[in-house]
Amino acid sequence: MPHCSAPTRRRTPRHVATFLFLALTVAVGAGPVPRLPATNARPLAIQRILRPTLARPRAASLLHSLYLPLVMTPPSSLELIDAALKRGEITAEAALIYNVYAVFTDRRLPTKYQGDDSQLFDPGVLRQAAGQFASLSPAAQATLQPFLTPPTYVGSWNDPARPMQGQASPTGEGPRVPPGTIPAAVPSCNNGTLPGWNQIVSTHAIIWYQTAGDPIPGLGGSYATPAQTAAAANNLAASVENIWTKETGLFQRPPLSDGAEPCNGGNGKFDIYVTRESLGARAQTVLYPPGGSYRPAYIWVAPDSASTAQNARDVLAHEFFHAISAAYKLARGPHEYDWLDEATANEMIDYVYPTDQYEQYYATSYMTLDHLVPIEASAYFGTNGYDDYVFLFFLARNYSPQLLKAIWNATEQGDSLQAIETGTQVEGGWATVWPVFANLTWNDWDALVQDNYWQWDQLERGVAQFTEPDPVSLQGQQTGWYPLENGGIADHLSIHYTRFTFADDTVRSVYFDNKIYNQPNANVQALIEINDHWHVEDWTGQQSTQFCRDQANERLQELVIIVSNTAWQDRNYQIGYYNAGNPRLYVSNVGCWKWNGTATGTYVSKGFWTLTATANVSFAYDPQSAGPFLPRRYLPSGTMTWQLAGSDSGCTYSGGPTTVPIMPLGDLEVETYAYSNAPYTPNYFGDVGYTNTFTYTACGSTVSWIGGTWFSTNNEPFQVSSDGLTMDGTVVAEDNSQASQTYTWHLVAQREP
């Protein structure tokens, strides 16, 4: 199918593009590749989408295929721990400690909870630990305190005097021991700082790095050489003030000072430590306990994540926002805002360094799967909002970055969804911005369709890139229907796209039955390609929409139906039906533009005379009849020739032949679509008429016959041919014992050039 494509834009094949992303993100992204959740951890919406679809039988059955970037990997440690918590095998406190062990690759994590952490995202575990710190048992506080203490201090996790509590080697070698077998020494800032740390001081920050490189605590060896560590520190120092200026300038809120905190680096400046504290995460923002919000924080960055100036500034732009978000007095517990925190942090990379494109690695998981679940949820275990940056990117670019400031100001009064409703009120709130986001996230940059993301940031990833089309084909049948993706069911603040292509020219009539048109919070949009040109229509308030592919200006080539749910207050609210009332696309091979042909009618007055009328008729579709209900209505034009002959007891009747124009007293109604699974044959009802006076002679006198309706089918349906192109039929009716009528039709469907 032709597209208006620019020669400078070349699309990588969908399946190749997906797996290239999955392979490369580990090497170049800000974090590892997201993976599909384990079965027990999968959100209900995703369970529903991924389970086999049981479609009702139909004439032409081609289910929409959801394109998923399946990544088959073993569960991570965090998934194993989460599953054990849900089974009641461990307490929430133990799960928190084990999660911290997993993030730090601490050898005290029990073997049965050791999963594949090669793709572990920053799950916000340390923020959870800081937020829950005050409510933990003294033993748990003592266990977790070293992980929350800056690595320059004696007794911190980085202290080489704690040999058995450091990480395993990068290859995973070395024994692990159960928790509790190693005494936890609670750090004390009075014990002083560890030797071998240098610092680079800027206006607002101190960047700390180790002169010996980045040694692996307790195991020997090093993650980075002294030269590499120093280079990473200098890269961070080169960008920290620019990041500070731009991000605090936007939010008008700097990180809280740690001047009153113990282990604060010696003063109130913001501290950044160059060291690798986790094999999975590449950098983290750590809040000083206790408290998960309105707390000062520090950052650690792995030296390999700051090995170039660009990597260093992008990682720091992300992490620095976490220090800003920690300065808000959040209205709810910090977990409520985790997704928004990570999404905004990724958007800050684009805001501060718009040409770096580091954040774009995370767009793929939103475009492939995460748009199917609520914005605050995650289809991938542990992505924790990273890929939701696309929504914040849209708000900043389509409207203004100031919306991000307004949203975060509103987090101090409401939950994350309320904050966005409040912060975007100037643009209409969720009800307005979410459908626009759904529309633009299609981002078919290659075909120049809703390609704003490309124009703004040269972002090639879009839902279009990962949505395989349903080729609409009747496969020799007369009628058929196609469901929408997920049956048109959508959770709150989720988006579903269904893509149809039309290459089968036997598909002539197309009808969308919008069963969700009157549901609150439901929004239905269509991207339509006709004659190599695309346009957008809002079908939200339309009960149905029809296309006739015999007609040039309705000859569909591609159709994308976008269903989005703008509900935000009720997080259990869904749109859609769960029975035969789901929205569907109905198609048939029946001609729909114009029908041309002939009709012959004979009226016999028994024993007297015979009146014959022959019509050359053309039925054209009446657009005024378009509406939610079928059949389609066609109005006639053409000519009708009358002739009368006969006699009665020596009295002669004669007249014509006289040709008069057909007038639109009648119409043709064609039923085109199958609404049930029973065998179905399209049919039509019709009649035509005239209004001109027909003059004839009866018994020597001139008589005028006033016109009326002729050629009626008497509500007896005539069948359309199996190819949908001809309609033939004969009706014989007895008026009474004195007269009879016979009507014969032959019509042929026309196609506009």
C-alpha positions in Angstrom: 0.0 0.0 0.0 1.5 3.4 -1.0 2.5 5.8 1.7 3.7 9.4 1.5 7.1 8.7 2.9 10.2 10.8 3.0 13.3 9.3 1.4 15.5 10.4 4.3 13.5 8.3 6.8 14.1 4.6 6.6 12.2 2.3 8.9 13.9 -0.8 10.3 11.6 -3.8 10.0 9.4 -4.0 13.1 10.6 -7.3 14.4 14.2 -6.3 13.7 13.8 -2.9 15.4 12.3 -4.5 18.5 15.0 -7.0 19.1 17.8 -4.6 18.2 16.5 -2.4 21.0 16.3 -5.3 23.4 19.8 -6.3 22.6 21.4 -2.8 22.7 19.7 -1.3 25.7 21.9 -3.2 28.2 25.0 -1.8 26.4 24.0 1.8 26.0 20.8 2.6 27.9 20.5 4.2 31.3 19.4 0.8 32.7 18.8 -2.8 31.5 16.1 -4.1 29.2 12.6 -4.4 30.7 11.1 -7.8 30.5 7.7 -9.3 30.6 6.5 -10.0 34.1 6.3 -13.4 35.7 2.8 -14.8 35.5 1.9 -14.1 39.1 3.2 -10.5 38.9 1.4 -9.6 35.7 -1.3 -6.9 36.0 -4.9 -8.2 35.3 -5.1 -6.2 32.1 -2.0 -7.8 30.7 -3.2 -11.3 31.8 -6.4 -10.6 29.9 -4.5 -9.4 26.8 -1.9 -12.2 26.7 -4.2 -15.1 27.3 -5.6 -16.8 24.1 -8.5 -15.0 22.6 -11.7 -17.0 22.1 -13.4 -15.4 19.3 -17.0 -16.2 18.3 -17.3 -17.8 14.8 -17.7 -15.4 12.0 -17.7 -15.3 8.2 -14.2 -13.8 7.9 -12.2 -14.5 11.0 -8.9 -12.7 11.3 -8.0 -11.7 14.8 -6.0 -8.6 15.4 -2.5 -9.7 16.3 -0.9 -7.8 19.2 2.8 -7.3 18.5 4.8 -8.0 21.7 8.5 -7.8 22.3 8.7 -11.1 24.2 11.9 -11.4 26.2 12.2 -14.8 27.8 14.4 -14.4 30.9 14.3 -16.0 34.3 12.7 -14.0 37.1 14.8 -11.4 38.9 15.6 -11.6 42.6 13.0 -8.9 43.2 10.4 -10.9 41.5 11.2 -14.0 43.6 11.1 -11.9 46.8 7.8 -10.3 45.8 6.3 -13.7 45.1 7.4 -15.0 48.4 5.9 -12.0 50.2 2.6 -12.5 48.5 2.6 -16.2 49.5 3.2 -15.2 53.1 6.6 -16.9 53.3 8.4 -13.8 54.5 7.4 -10.5 56.3 7.3 -7.1 54.6 10.3 -6.1 56.6 12.3 -9.2 55.5 11.3 -8.5 51.9 12.6 -5.0 52.1 15.9 -6.2 53.5 16.2 -8.9 50.9 15.4 -6.3 48.2 18.2 -4.1 49.3 20.5 -7.2 49.3 19.4 -7.9 45.8 20.1 -4.4 44.5 23.6 -4.4 46.1 24.3 -8.1 45.2 24.9 -8.7 48.9 25.8 -12.3 49.6 23.4 -12.6 52.5 20.5 -12.9 50.2 19.2 -16.5 50.5 19.9 -18.7 47.6 16.2 -19.4 46.8 15.7 -15.6 46.2 18.7 -15.2 43.9 17.4 -14.5 40.5 18.7 -13.1 37.2 19.5 -9.5 38.1 21.4 -8.7 34.9 18.4 -6.6 33.7 17.5 -5.1 37.1 16.1 -1.6 36.9 16.5 0.9 39.7 13.4 -0.2 41.6 13.5 2.7 44.2 14.4 0.2 46.9 16.6 2.6 48.8 13.9 5.2 48.8 11.5 2.6 50.2 14.1 1.8 52.9 14.5 5.5 53.9 10.7 6.0 53.8 10.0 3.0 56.1 13.1 3.4 58.2 11.4 4.9 61.3 8.9 2.1 61.5 11.4 -0.8 61.2 12.7 -2.8 64.0 16.0 -1.8 65.6 17.7 -4.9 64.0 16.3 -4.0 60.6 17.5 -0.4 61.0 21.0 -1.6 61.9 21.0 -3.9 58.9 19.9 -1.2 56.4 21.8 1.8 57.8 25.1 1.0 56.0 23.3 1.0 52.6 21.9 4.5 53.3 25.1 6.0 54.5 27.4 7.9 52.0 30.2 5.6 51.0 33.0 7.9 52.3 32.1 7.0 55.9 33.4 4.3 58.2 30.8 1.6 58.7 29.1 2.4 55.4 28.4 -0.3 52.9 31.6 0.7 51.1 33.8 0.2 54.2 36.4 -2.5 53.4 36.3 -3.5 57.1 32.9 -5.1 56.3 34.4 -7.9 54.1 31.4 -10.2 54.0 28.8 -7.6 53.3 30.1 -6.3 50.1 29.1 -7.4 46.6 29.9 -10.6 45.0 32.4 -10.4 42.1 31.1 -9.1 38.8 31.0 -12.7 37.6 28.8 -13.7 40.5 31.5 -15.9 42.0 31.9 -16.4 45.7 29.7 -17.9 48.4 26.6 -16.2 49.8 25.6 -16.7 53.4 22.2 -16.4 55.1 21.2 -13.2 56.7 22.0 -12.8 60.4 25.2 -14.7 60.3 27.3 -11.5 59.9 27.0 -8.8 62.6 25.9 -5.4 61.2 27.9 -2.5 62.5 25.8 0.6 62.5 27.8 3.5 60.9 28.7 6.4 63.1 29.8 9.6 61.6 31.9 10.2 64.7 34.1 7.3 63.5 35.3 9.5 60.7 35.7 9.2 56.9 37.5 6.5 54.9 40.8 7.4 53.4 41.5 7.8 49.7 38.7 10.0 48.6 39.3 13.1 46.5 36.7 15.8 45.8 35.9 18.3 43.1 34.0 21.3 44.4 31.6 23.4 42.3 29.3 26.2 43.3 26.5 23.9 44.6 28.0 20.4 44.7 30.9 18.2 45.7 31.9 15.3 43.5 33.7 12.6 45.4 35.9 9.9 43.9 38.5 7.4 45.1 42.2 7.8 44.3 42.6 4.0 44.2 39.9 3.7 41.5 36.7 1.9 42.5 37.6 -1.2 44.5 35.2 -4.0 45.1 34.6 -4.1 48.9 35.8 -7.3 50.6 36.7 -9.2 47.4 39.7 -7.4 45.9 39.8 -6.1 42.4 38.2 -3.0 41.1 35.3 -1.8 38.9 37.4 1.1 37.5 41.0 2.2 37.5 42.1 5.4 39.2 42.2 7.2 35.8 38.7 6.0 34.9 37.3 7.1 38.3 38.9 10.5 38.1 37.7 11.0 34.5 34.1 10.1 35.5 34.3 12.6 38.4 35.5 15.3 36.0 32.7 14.5 33.5 30.1 14.9 36.3 31.7 18.1 37.5 31.6 19.6 34.1 27.8 19.3 33.9 26.5 19.5 37.4 26.0 23.3 37.5 24.2 23.4 34.1 21.9 20.7 35.4 21.4 22.4 38.7 20.5 25.7 36.9 18.1 24.3 34.4 16.2 21.9 36.7 15.9 24.1 39.7 15.0 27.0 37.3 12.1 25.0 36.0 10.8 23.6 39.3 11.8 26.6 41.4 12.9 24.2 44.0 16.5 23.0 44.8 17.3 19.9 46.7 17.1 20.2 50.5 20.4 21.0 52.2 22.0 18.1 54.1 23.8 20.6 56.4 22.0 19.4 59.5 22.4 15.7 58.6 25.1 13.4 60.1 27.5 12.0 57.4 26.8 14.9 55.2 30.2 15.3 53.6 31.3 18.0 55.9 29.0 20.8 54.8 25.6 21.6 53.2 26.7 21.3 49.6 25.1 18.6 47.4 27.2 15.4 47.3 27.8 13.1 44.4 29.9 10.0 44.9 31.6 8.2 42.1 31.4 4.5 42.9 29.5 1.4 41.8 27.3 0.2 44.6 25.1 -2.1 42.5 25.7 -4.4 39.6 22.2 -3.7 38.3 21.6 0.0 38.9 24.0 2.4 37.3 23.3 5.3 39.6 20.9 6.1 42.5 19.6 9.0 44.5 19.6 8.0 48.2 17.5 9.9 50.8 18.9 10.4 54.3 16.7 8.4 56.6 14.2 8.6 58.0 11.5 9.6 55.5 10.7 9.0 51.9 9.8 12.6 51.0 10.9 16.1 52.1 14.3 14.8 52.9 17.9 15.8 51.7 19.6 13.3 49.4 22.9 12.4 47.8 23.7 10.6 44.5 26.1 7.8 43.7 27.1 7.2 40.0 29.0 4.2 38.8 32.2 5.3 37.0 31.4 3.3 33.9 28.1 5.2 33.6 30.0 8.5 33.6 32.8 7.4 31.3 31.9 9.9 28.6 30.8 13.5 29.0 27.4 12.7 27.4 26.7 9.7 29.5 27.7 11.5 32.7 25.4 14.5 32.1 22.4 12.3 31.0 22.7 10.1 34.1 23.1 13.0 36.4 20.2 15.0 34.8 18.0 12.0 35.6 19.3 11.4 39.1 19.4 15.1 40.1 15.6 15.4 39.6 15.1 12.7 42.3 16.9 15.0 44.7 14.5 17.7 43.7 11.4 15.5 44.0 12.7 14.5 47.5 12.2 18.2 48.5 8.4 17.9 48.1 6.0 17.2 51.0 4.1 14.5 49.2 0.4 14.2 50.1 0.5 10.4 49.9 3.1 7.7 50.7 6.1 7.9 48.3 5.3 4.7 46.4 2.2 6.5 45.0 4.6 8.8 43.1 7.4 6.4 42.1 6.2 6.1 38.5 5.8 9.9 38.2 9.3 10.5 39.8 11.0 8.2 37.3 9.1 9.4 34.3 9.9 13.0 35.2 13.6 12.2 35.8 13.8 10.6 32.3 12.1 13.6 30.8 14.7 15.9 32.4 17.3 14.3 30.2 15.4 15.6 27.2 14.7 19.0 28.9 18.3 19.7 29.8 20.0 18.0 26.9 17.4 17.7 24.1 19.8 16.3 21.5 21.4 13.6 23.6 18.4 11.2 23.1 19.5 9.0 26.1 16.0 8.8 27.4 14.6 7.4 24.1 15.8 3.9 24.9 12.9 3.7 27.3 10.2 4.7 24.8 10.1 1.3 23.2 8.6 -0.5 26.2 5.8 2.1 26.4 5.1 1.9 22.7 5.1 -1.9 22.6 3.1 -2.8 25.7 2.9 -0.3 28.6 0.3 1.8 26.9 -2.1 -1.1 27.4 -2.1 -0.7 31.1 -2.9 2.4 33.4 -0.2 5.1 33.2 0.7 4.5 36.9 1.0 0.8 36.4 3.7 -1.2 34.6 3.4 -4.1 32.2 7.1 -4.9 32.7 8.2 -5.8 36.2 10.4 -3.1 37.6 10.3 -0.5 34.9 8.7 1.7 37.6 7.8 4.6 35.3 10.9 4.9 33.3 9.0 4.4 30.0 6.2 6.7 31.1 8.5 9.6 30.4 6.8 9.6 27.0 3.8 11.2 28.6 5.7 13.9 30.4 7.7 14.5 27.2 4.4 15.0 25.3 3.1 17.5 28.0 6.4 19.5 27.9 6.6 19.6 24.1 3.0 19.8 23.0 2.1 22.4 25.7 4.8 23.7 28.0 7.5 22.4 30.4 5.8 24.6 33.0 3.1 21.9 33.3 5.7 19.6 34.9 6.3 22.3 37.6 2.5 22.6 38.2 2.1 18.9 38.4 4.8 18.5 41.0 3.5 21.4 43.0 0.2 19.6 43.1 1.7 16.4 44.5 1.7 18.1 47.9 -2.2 18.2 47.8 -3.2 15.0 45.9 -2.1 11.6 44.6 -0.2 11.3 41.4 -3.2 11.2 39.1 -4.9 14.1 40.9 -1.6 16.1 40.6 -1.7 15.7 36.9 -5.3 16.6 36.7 -4.6 19.8 38.7 -1.3 20.6 37.0 -2.8 20.3 33.5 -6.1 22.1 34.2 -4.9 25.0 32.1 -5.1 22.6 29.1 -8.3 20.9 30.2 -7.0 18.1 32.5 -7.0 14.4 31.8 -10.2 14.6 29.7 -8.3 16.8 27.1 -4.7 15.9 27.2 -5.0 12.1 27.4 -6.8 11.7 24.0 -4.3 14.1 22.4 -1.5 12.0 23.8 -3.1 8.8 22.6 -3.3 10.3 19.1 0.2 11.6 18.9 1.8 8.5 20.4 1.0 6.6 17.2 4.0 8.5 15.8 4.3 6.9 12.4 7.3 9.0 11.5 8.0 7.0 8.4 4.6 7.6 6.9 4.4 11.2 8.2 1.3 10.3 10.2 1.0 12.0 13.6 4.8 12.3 13.7 5.1 15.2 16.2 7.5 13.1 18.3 9.8 12.9 15.3 9.5 16.5 14.6 10.1 17.5 18.2 12.9 15.1 19.1 13.6 12.8 16.1 12.0 10.0 18.2 11.4 7.2 15.7 9.7 4.9 18.2 5.9 5.0 18.2 3.1 2.6 18.6 2.8 2.4 14.8 6.3 0.8 14.6 5.2 -2.1 16.8 1.6 -2.6 15.8 1.1 -5.2 13.2 -1.9 -4.6 10.9 -4.9 -6.8 10.4 -5.3 -7.2 6.7 -9.1 -7.0 6.2 -10.0 -9.7 3.7 -13.3 -11.5 3.1 -11.5 -14.7 1.8 -14.4 -15.4 -0.6 -17.1 -14.8 1.9 -19.9 -12.2 1.6 -19.6 -10.7 5.0 -17.3 -10.7 8.1 -16.4 -8.8 11.2 -13.2 -7.8 13.0 -12.9 -7.0 16.8 -10.9 -4.2 18.2 -7.7 -4.9 20.1 -8.7 -6.4 23.5 -12.4 -6.3 22.4 -12.5 -2.5 22.9 -12.0 -3.0 26.7 -9.7 -0.4 28.2 -8.5 0.2 31.8 -8.3 3.7 33.2 -5.6 5.9 31.5 -4.7 3.2 29.0 -4.7 3.2 25.2 -5.6 0.5 22.7 -4.7 0.7 19.0 -6.2 -1.5 16.3 -4.7 -1.2 12.8 -6.6 -2.4 9.7 -5.3 -2.4 6.1 -7.5 -2.8 3.1 -5.9 -4.4 0.1 -8.8 -6.8 -0.8 -10.9 -5.0 -3.4 -13.8 -7.3 -2.7 -14.2 -5.5 0.6 -16.6 -2.8 -0.5 -18.8 -1.9 2.4 -17.2 -1.0 5.8 -19.1 -0.2 8.9 -17.8 0.5 12.4 -20.3 -0.2 15.2 -19.1 2.0 18.1 -20.7 0.3 21.1 -18.8 2.5 23.5 -19.9 5.8 22.1 -22.0 6.7 25.0 -19.8 5.5 27.8 -18.3 8.1 30.2 -14.5 8.6 29.8 -14.4 6.6 26.6 -12.6 8.3 23.7 -12.5 6.9 20.2 -10.4 8.4 17.4 -9.6 7.2 13.9 -6.6 7.7 11.7 -7.8 7.3 8.1 -5.8 6.8 4.9 -7.7 7.4 1.7 -6.1 8.1 -1.7 -2.6 8.2 0.0 -3.7 11.0 2.3 -4.2 10.7 6.1 -6.7 12.6 8.2 -8.0 12.3 11.8 -11.6 12.0 12.9 -13.1 12.0 16.4 -15.7 9.2 16.6 -16.3 9.5 20.4 -19.9 10.7 20.0 -20.7 8.7 16.9 -22.7 5.5 17.2 -21.5 4.3 13.9 -19.3 5.2 10.9 -19.6 3.9 7.3 -17.2 3.8 4.4 -18.0 2.8 0.8 -14.8 1.7 -0.9 -16.6 1.8 -4.3 -16.6 5.5 -3.8 -13.3 7.3 -4.6 -13.3 9.6 -1.6 -14.1 6.8 0.8 -11.7 4.1 -0.6 -10.0 3.1 2.6 -6.4 2.0 2.5 -5.6 1.9 6.2 -7.6 2.6 9.3 -6.3 2.9 12.9 -8.9 3.0 15.7 -7.7 4.4 18.9 -9.6 3.7 22.1 -8.5 5.6 25.3 -9.9 5.8 28.8 -9.7 9.2 30.4 -10.9 8.0 33.9 -8.5 8.9 36.7 -10.4 9.1 39.9 -11.7 5.5 39.8 -8.7 3.3 39.2 -11.0 0.3 38.7 -13.0 1.9 36.0 -13.0 0.2 32.6 -14.7 1.0 29.3 -16.0 -1.7 27.0 -18.4 -4.6 27.0 -17.9 -8.2 27.9 -20.4 -9.8 25.6 -21.6 -9.7 22.0 -21.9 -6.0 22.3 -18.3 -5.2 21.8 -17.4 -2.6 19.2 -16.6 -4.2 15.8 -15.7 -3.5 12.3 -18.2 -5.1 9.9 -17.3 -5.6 6.2 -19.1 -7.0 3.1 -18.6 -7.4 -0.6 -21.9 -5.7 -1.5 -21.6 -2.7 -3.8 -22.4 0.5 -2.0 -21.9 3.5 -4.2 -24.4 3.2 -7.1 -26.6 0.6 -8.7 -27.5 0.8 -12.4 -29.9 -1.4 -14.3 -33.4 -2.0 -15.6 -36.8 -2.8 -14.1 -39.9 -4.1 -15.8 -43.4 -3.9 -14.4 -46.6 -5.4 -15.7 -50.1 -4.7 -14.4 -52.8 -7.0 -15.8 -56.5 -6.1 -15.4 -57.9 -9.6 -16.2 -60.2 -9.5 -19.2 -59.6 -5.8 -19.8 -56.1 -4.4 -20.4 -52.4 -4.6 -19.7 -50.2 -1.8 -18.5 -46.4 -2.2 -19.0 -43.6 0.1 -17.6 -40.0 -0.3 -18.4 -37.4 1.7 -16.4 -33.7 2.4 -17.0 -32.8 3.3 -13.5 -29.8 4.4 -11.4 -29.8 4.2 -7.6 -27.2 6.5 -5.9 -26.4 6.4 -2.2 -28.2 9.0 -0.2 -25.7 10.5 2.3 -28.5 12.1 4.2 -29.6 8.6 5.3 -26.4 7.9 7.0 -26.9 7.0 10.6 -26.4 4.4 13.3 -28.8 2.0 11.7 -28.7 0.0 8.5 -29.7 -0.6 5.8 -28.1 1.9 3.4 -30.6 3.9 1.4 -30.3 4.8 -2.3 -32.4 7.2 -4.3 -33.4 6.5 -8.0 -33.1 8.5 -11.2 -33.6 7.7 -14.8 -36.6 7.2 -17.2 -39.6 5.1 -17.3 -41.6 4.2 -20.5 -45.3 3.4 -20.2 -47.5 1.5 -22.6 -51.2 0.5 -22.3 -53.2 -1.9 -24.5 -56.3 -3.9 -24.2 -60.1 -4.1 -24.8 -63.3 -4.8 -22.9 -66.6 -5.6 -24.6 -65.6 -3.7 -27.7 -64.1 -0.8 -25.7 -60.4 -0.2 -26.6 -57.7 1.0 -24.3 -54.4 2.3 -25.7 -51.6 4.6 -24.8 -47.9 5.2 -25.3 -45.3 4.4 -25.5 -44.6 7.5 -23.4 -41.3 8.1 -21.6 -41.3 10.1 -18.4 -38.5 10.9 -15.8 -38.3 8.8 -12.7 -39.0 10.8 -9.6 -37.6 10.0 -6.1 -40.8 8.7 -4.7 -39.3 5.5 -3.6 -35.9 4.2 -2.7 -33.6 1.1 -2.6 -32.6 -0.2 0.8 -29.7 -2.7 0.9 -28.9 -4.7 4.0 -25.2 -5.4 3.9 -23.7 -6.7 7.2 -24.1 -9.7 9.3 -24.8 -9.0 13.0 -25.0 -12.6 14.1 -23.1 -15.8 13.4 -25.9 -17.4 11.5 -25.5 -17.8 7.7 -26.3 -14.5 6.2 -27.1 -13.3 2.7 -27.4 -9.6 1.9 -30.7 -8.5 0.4 -32.5 -5.5 -0.7 -36.0 -3.9 -0.8 -36.9 -1.3 -3.3 -39.4 0.7 -5.3 -39.4 3.6 -7.7 -42.1 5.9 -8.9 -43.1 8.8 -11.2 -45.1 12.0 -10.8 -45.8 12.9 -14.4 -49.3 12.4 -15.8 -49.6 9.6 -18.3 -52.4 10.1 -20.9 -54.2 7.2 -22.6 -57.4 6.5 -24.6 -60.2 4.5 -23.1 -63.4 3.8 -25.2 -62.6 6.8 -27.4 -62.1 9.2 -24.5 -58.8 10.7 -23.2 -58.0 9.8 -19.7 -55.1 11.0 -17.4 -53.3 8.5 -15.2 -51.7 10.2 -12.2 -48.3 8.8 -11.4 -47.4 7.0 -8.2 -45.1 4.3 -6.9 -44.2 1.4 -9.1 -41.9 -1.6 -9.1 -42.4 -2.4 -5.4 -40.8 -5.5 -4.1 -43.7 -5.7 -1.6 -41.2 -6.2 1.2 -40.0 -9.4 -0.3 -36.2 -9.3 -0.2 -34.2 -10.0 -3.4 -30.9 -11.7 -2.9 -27.6 -10.0 -3.9 -25.3 -12.2 -5.9 -22.5 -14.0 -4.1 -19.9 -11.6 -5.4 -21.9 -8.6 -4.2 -22.2 -7.1 -7.7 -25.7 -7.8 -9.0 -29.2 -7.9 -7.7 -32.0 -9.7 -9.5 -35.5 -10.6 -8.5 -39.1 -11.1 -9.6 -42.2 -10.4 -7.6 -45.6 -11.7 -8.6 -48.6 -10.3 -6.6 -52.3 -10.7 -6.9 -54.2 -7.5 -6.1 -57.5 -9.5 -6.2 -59.1 -11.9 -8.4 -59.3 -9.3 -11.2 -55.7 -8.1 -11.4 -52.1 -9.2 -11.0 -48.7 -7.5 -10.9 -45.3 -8.7 -12.0 -42.0 -6.8 -11.4 -38.6 -7.9 -12.5 -35.3 -6.2 -11.5 -31.7 -6.4 -12.7 -29.2 -4.1 -11.1 -25.4 -4.0 -11.3 -23.1 -2.3 -8.8 -20.9 0.5 -10.0 -17.4 1.6 -8.9 -16.3 5.2 -9.1 -13.0 5.5 -11.0 
